[in-house]
Amino acid sequence: MTSSNLDNLVKIGNLKKEDMTPTEFVGFLRSGNARLTDAKNLQLSFESRFDLAYNAAHVLSLAALRWHGYRSENRYLVFQVLPDTLRLGPEVWRVLAKCHEHRNLAEYEGHLEIDEQLLRDLLVATDVVLAKLILLDKS
């Protein structure tokens, strides 16, 4: 996708155009970084670490979308548009999409089925999102 693809998502009602304030961006970055740091704490339960890492990935991906002047009411969409917002490939956004599916099973059906590899992949993908977001902010 490109910026025009983001505009196409606006046309079909999946995204809204909305400017972001600098304060909002700083808040997203702070929240995502704190959650990601906590997700790496081996003293926490496996489930808590997954929840923290997933929410870090989401808020950081949302920050990238907001930085470009868009808002989504669909949690999943912020991961799908990472090729546009941060120029990330499927090796990142597909991991995040898979984690979104697992998160939904846990939230809506009470069934959390994840393994250590998925958590490791989530942490790596979220680190990549954070690094790209920091570069985006410096441009």
Disulfide bonds with the S-S distance in Angstrom:
none
